[in-house]
Amino acid sequence: MTVHEQEGTPGAPGATAALVPRRTPATTRAAVLFLHGGRSEGRAPSRPWHLAALRMRPFVRAVAATLPDDGIFLGEVRYRVRGWNGGAGDEGDALRDVRRALDELARRAGDVPVVLVGHSMGGRAALRAAGAPQVRAVLALAPWCPDGEPVAQLRDKDVVVIHGDRDRVTDPSASVSFVRRARAAGARADVRLVRGGDHAMLRGDADWHRLAASTAVGMLPP
């Protein structure tokens, strides 16, 4: 089964669909949802042709090519707006969209285990959304991890953070600190630093795709 390239409902404010299917098996036993990056603030509509959204497409294709069978649903979370738009203790718009997508997935496929794969702001949203019972694991790529970001929701979850050591947009040392705190909170968490890796994951992009795909697939239930 191939990855669907059609667009779902655009992510304008007020749009009802937060989940955009990219690979739909006849019977779903698990799902991988992809969360692209964004901005700390910004209420302009998020569009599927924005660079942050387009950057995640090769990761979707890489995971699809690595999957051992057709029982895995692949989908993208479509944000309503481009920004997180919240303080340290606030949920943020992106997190609310992830939760809407999880609800839509449950209505579509039932109570299946979910792996979240998020980049930058999407990594933050994925880590925050991990408290949902259907979320089994999180793969965060160059995530935005502000000081004081909560970790209690990661207890008993599998978490892998991959961060380029030359990232100048989000801080790789913050990811290391975050993973340390997540472990203390009971998460099965690991961090991998990519030598020479940048925030956009364009330097050595094929290696990023392979590493992310093998990691995400390895997080799925057997």
C-alpha positions as CSV (number, residue, x, y, z in Angstrom):
1,M,0.0,0.0,0.0
2,T,1.4,3.4,-0.9
3,V,1.4,6.7,0.9
4,H,-1.5,8.9,0.0
5,E,-0.4,12.2,-1.4
6,Q,-3.8,13.9,-1.4
7,E,-4.5,16.8,0.9
8,G,-7.0,16.7,3.7
9,T,-9.0,19.5,4.9
10,P,-6.8,22.6,5.0
11,G,-5.8,23.8,8.5
12,A,-7.5,27.1,8.5
13,P,-9.0,28.3,11.8
14,G,-12.4,26.7,12.3
15,A,-11.6,23.6,10.1
16,T,-13.0,20.5,11.6
17,A,-10.4,17.9,10.6
18,A,-7.2,17.7,12.5
19,L,-6.1,14.3,11.1
20,V,-4.9,14.0,7.5
21,P,-4.6,10.3,6.5
22,R,-1.5,9.4,4.6
23,R,-1.6,5.6,4.6
24,T,-4.8,3.8,5.4
25,P,-4.7,0.0,5.9
26,A,-7.8,-2.2,5.5
27,T,-7.5,-3.1,9.2
28,T,-5.6,-0.8,11.6
29,R,-3.7,-2.4,14.5
30,A,-1.6,0.7,15.3
31,A,-0.9,4.2,14.1
32,V,2.0,6.7,13.6
33,L,1.0,10.4,13.6
34,F,3.4,13.1,12.3
35,L,3.5,16.6,13.8
36,H,5.5,19.3,11.9
37,G,7.1,22.4,13.3
38,G,5.8,25.9,13.7
39,R,6.4,29.1,15.6
40,S,6.3,30.1,19.2
41,E,3.6,32.7,18.4
42,G,1.5,33.2,15.3
43,R,-2.2,33.0,14.5
44,A,-2.0,33.0,10.7
45,P,-3.6,29.8,9.3
46,S,-1.3,26.8,9.0
47,R,-1.2,25.5,5.4
48,P,-0.1,22.1,4.0
49,W,2.3,23.9,1.6
50,H,4.3,25.7,4.3
51,L,7.9,24.5,4.5
52,A,7.5,23.1,8.0
53,A,4.7,20.8,6.8
54,L,6.5,19.8,3.6
55,R,9.6,18.9,5.6
56,M,7.8,16.1,7.3
57,R,6.7,14.4,4.1
58,P,10.0,12.5,3.6
59,F,9.7,11.2,7.1
60,V,6.2,9.8,6.3
61,R,7.5,8.1,3.2
62,A,10.5,6.7,5.0
63,V,8.4,5.2,7.8
64,A,6.0,3.8,5.1
65,A,8.9,2.2,3.3
66,T,10.2,0.6,6.5
67,L,7.0,-0.8,7.9
68,P,6.8,-4.6,7.9
69,D,3.1,-4.9,7.0
70,D,0.0,-2.9,6.1
71,G,-1.7,-2.8,9.5
72,I,-0.2,0.6,10.4
73,F,-2.2,3.8,9.8
74,L,-0.1,6.8,9.0
75,G,-1.4,10.3,9.4
76,E,-0.4,13.9,9.8
77,V,-1.8,16.4,12.3
78,R,-3.0,19.5,10.6
79,Y,-2.8,22.6,12.9
80,R,-5.3,25.4,12.7
81,V,-2.7,28.1,13.2
82,R,1.1,28.3,12.8
83,G,2.0,29.2,16.4
84,W,2.1,27.5,19.8
85,N,0.5,30.6,21.3
86,G,0.9,29.8,25.0
87,G,3.1,30.4,28.0
88,A,5.1,27.8,29.9
89,G,2.1,26.5,31.7
90,D,-0.4,26.7,28.8
91,E,-1.5,23.9,26.5
92,G,-0.9,25.8,23.3
93,D,-2.9,25.6,20.0
94,A,-0.7,22.8,18.6
95,L,-1.3,20.6,21.6
96,R,-5.1,21.1,21.3
97,D,-4.9,20.1,17.6
98,V,-3.0,16.9,18.5
99,R,-5.6,15.9,21.0
100,R,-8.3,16.6,18.3
101,A,-6.4,14.3,15.9
102,L,-6.2,11.6,18.5
103,D,-9.9,11.8,19.0
104,E,-10.5,11.6,15.3
105,L,-8.2,8.6,15.0
106,A,-10.1,6.8,17.7
107,R,-13.4,7.4,16.0
108,R,-11.8,6.1,12.7
109,A,-9.8,3.1,13.9
110,G,-10.8,2.4,17.4
111,D,-8.5,2.2,20.5
112,V,-5.2,1.4,18.8
113,P,-1.7,2.2,20.1
114,V,-0.1,5.4,18.7
115,V,3.4,6.6,18.1
116,L,3.8,10.3,17.7
117,V,6.6,11.7,15.6
118,G,7.1,15.5,16.0
119,H,9.7,18.0,14.8
120,S,10.5,21.3,16.7
121,M,7.2,22.7,17.9
122,G,5.6,19.5,16.9
123,G,8.1,17.7,19.1
124,R,6.9,19.7,22.0
125,A,3.3,19.0,21.2
126,A,4.0,15.3,20.9
127,L,5.7,15.1,24.2
128,R,2.9,17.1,25.9
129,A,0.3,14.8,24.3
130,A,1.9,11.6,25.4
131,G,-0.3,11.5,28.5
132,A,-3.2,10.3,26.3
133,P,-3.7,6.6,27.1
134,Q,-3.5,5.5,23.4
135,V,-0.1,7.1,23.0
136,R,2.5,4.4,23.3
137,A,5.7,6.3,22.4
138,V,7.1,9.6,21.2
139,L,9.9,10.3,18.7
140,A,10.8,14.0,19.1
141,L,13.1,15.4,16.4
142,A,15.0,18.6,17.4
143,P,12.1,19.4,19.9
144,W,11.4,22.7,21.5
145,C,11.8,22.0,25.2
146,P,11.6,25.2,27.2
147,D,12.7,25.3,30.8
148,G,10.2,23.8,33.1
149,E,8.4,21.8,30.4
150,P,6.3,19.1,32.2
151,V,7.5,15.4,32.1
152,A,5.0,13.6,34.4
153,Q,2.8,12.7,31.4
154,L,5.7,10.6,30.1
155,R,5.7,8.1,32.9
156,D,5.8,4.5,31.5
157,K,6.1,5.8,27.9
158,D,8.9,5.2,25.4
159,V,10.6,8.4,24.4
160,V,13.4,9.0,22.0
161,V,14.8,12.5,21.3
162,I,17.0,13.0,18.3
163,H,18.8,16.4,18.1
164,G,21.5,17.8,15.9
165,D,24.4,19.1,17.8
166,R,24.7,22.2,15.6
167,D,21.0,23.2,15.9
168,R,20.8,26.9,16.4
169,V,17.0,27.1,16.6
170,T,16.2,24.7,19.4
171,D,18.8,23.8,22.0
172,P,20.2,20.3,22.0
173,S,21.4,20.7,25.6
174,A,17.8,21.4,26.6
175,S,16.8,18.1,25.0
176,V,19.5,16.3,27.1
177,S,18.2,17.9,30.2
178,F,14.6,17.2,29.3
179,V,15.3,13.5,28.8
180,R,17.1,13.3,32.1
181,R,14.1,14.7,33.9
182,A,11.8,12.4,31.9
183,R,13.7,9.4,33.1
184,A,13.5,10.6,36.7
185,A,9.7,10.8,36.2
186,G,9.5,7.2,35.0
187,A,9.8,7.4,31.3
188,R,11.9,5.0,29.2
189,A,13.7,7.9,27.6
190,D,16.8,8.2,25.5
191,V,18.5,11.1,23.6
192,R,20.7,10.8,20.5
193,L,22.8,13.7,19.3
194,V,23.5,13.8,15.6
195,R,27.0,15.1,14.9
196,G,26.8,18.1,12.6
197,G,23.0,18.0,12.4
198,D,21.0,21.2,11.9
199,H,17.5,22.1,12.9
200,A,15.9,21.6,9.5
201,M,17.5,18.1,9.3
202,L,18.7,18.9,5.8
203,R,22.4,18.2,6.4
204,G,22.6,14.5,6.0
205,D,18.9,14.3,5.4
206,A,18.9,10.7,4.2
207,D,20.5,9.6,7.4
208,W,17.9,11.5,9.4
209,H,15.1,9.8,7.5
210,R,16.6,6.3,8.0
211,L,17.2,6.8,11.7
212,A,13.8,8.3,12.4
213,A,12.0,5.6,10.4
214,S,13.8,2.7,12.1
215,T,13.3,4.3,15.5
216,A,9.6,5.0,14.9
217,V,8.9,1.5,13.5
218,G,10.8,0.0,16.4
219,M,8.4,1.8,18.8
220,L,5.4,0.1,17.4
221,P,3.9,-3.0,19.1
222,P,5.1,-6.3,17.6
